[in-house]
Amino acid sequence: MRQTLAFIGLCLITGAARADPPGDLALTPVVTAGIGSPIAIRNAGDGTNRLFILGRNGQIWIKPSGSGTVLSPPFLNISASGTPPPFGLGFSGEGGLLGLAFHPQYETNRRFYIGYTDSNNDTVIVRYTAQAANPSLADAASAQVVLRIDQDSAFHKGGDIHFGPDGFLYIALGDGAGGSGIDGCQRAQTLRPAQLDPGGQNPDCAADANFTGTGGNANSRALLGKLLRIDVDSTTSAGANELCAANTGGTAGAANYAIPATNPFAGAAGTAGNCDEIWAYGLRNPFRFSFDRTTGDLFIADVGEGAVEEVDFQPAGTLVARNYGWPQCEGTTGNCGASIAPILTYTHASNGSPCSSITGGFVYRGAISGFGGTYVFSDYCTGKVRFGTLAAGNWSFTQFLDMGDLQHTSFGEDEAGELYLAEINTDRILRFTSAVVDVLFGNGFE
């Protein structure tokens, strides 16, 4: 991601969408100092309404409820100035500390999970535990690797992680192609290791010796271009199975996670040999995704290549693997076949210069009148904030704001459902605000 030094002041949003948000809806800065390169915003769901702000450079800061500053020292510091994570932390291309998710029982078990790229550019998911004596600090020594994924380039990492309403951990992975190119290894459509460059015709598809030499599973390449779903409250014993990121060597098949029985390819489901971790496939770079906290519906914002940005949708309760088409299909163009069409798209031409890169957001479920049910998203390159709405079974969006900069990296919710936006270059966190609040939510509770 290219960074600039733009500074944007308080931005008022005008206009009306089908959801009819109030005319005074605004993006108001709530943190303007003390953080660096924010790339994700989370809450712990523990009743404190603290915001946890993830920095690409390796820190997680806490913003206490009602405060405009973050605590020091950071909650966790895996940068060079802190305690390096397993296999180190790398920043090449689109790497760094990219994802954060708190366990649904965080209030009692103090467990949280991070996703990052290591010093070899590979993806690592690690579990940490917050200190019992000080809830504002993580125990850096508690790190436990959950899984590792072999990545072939410095780009298309994906990186977002969330617990779904089902209590399972979802992990977004890009296809691993370099730059803006198309992955010649077709990993977004690869469902099992046997499909990984049969015959060894493509040298770019080979396993990375640095990864396999440190215990990594070469089969994990078949997980790229996917959304994974795993059970982190269980483990898998050594032995024959279809886990593509399981241990190798003397404990082959063992893993610090298990497969939910309802995963599309779990056990004998689907074609033999398909990676059991896979939940959805055909994704290019699903940098940001989210669940609607009210309905449980899943929204995946997939960064396009040269023509179209898209939002993919999976209704709550869907238990079959969904193919979103990449690389045969970009948006609704190409050889889309039976793949699932996106609910929202916009072209690079309509988005304008200097480039296009969708930043997925959330369905708003806070207290602002008329705003509920709106899917809020942006574009990293142009700073265009958009509101998606559903009417008569069809999604459409309206542009409400053009901030004209390259820096919107993430949205996030607090415990009450209020929505925030991270600016990576100005190191700011902004909140959607309005004086028009539903009476039912006036006390901040749903």
Secondary structure, 3 states (H helix, E strand, C coil): CCCCCCCCCCEECCCCCCCCCCCCCEEEEEECCCCCCEEEEEECCCCCCCEEEEECCCEEEEECCCCCCCCCCCCEECCCCCCCCCCCCCCCCCCCEEEEEECCCHHHHCEEEEEEECCCCCEEEEEEEECCCCCCCEEEEEEEEEEEECCCCCCCCCCCEEECCCCCEEEECCCCCCCCCCCCCCHHHCCCHHHCCCCCCCHHHCCCHHHHCCCCCHHHHHHCCEEEEEECCCCECCCCCCCCCCCCHHHCCCECCECCCCCCCCCCCCCCCCCCCEEEECCCCCCEEEECCCCCCEEEEECCCCCEEEEEEECCCCCCCEECCCCCEECCEECCCCCCCCCEEEEHHHHCCCCCCEEEEEECCCCECCCCCCEEEEECCCCEEEEEEEECCEEEEEEEEECCCCCEEEEEECCCCCEEEEECCCCEEEEEECCCECHHHCCCCC
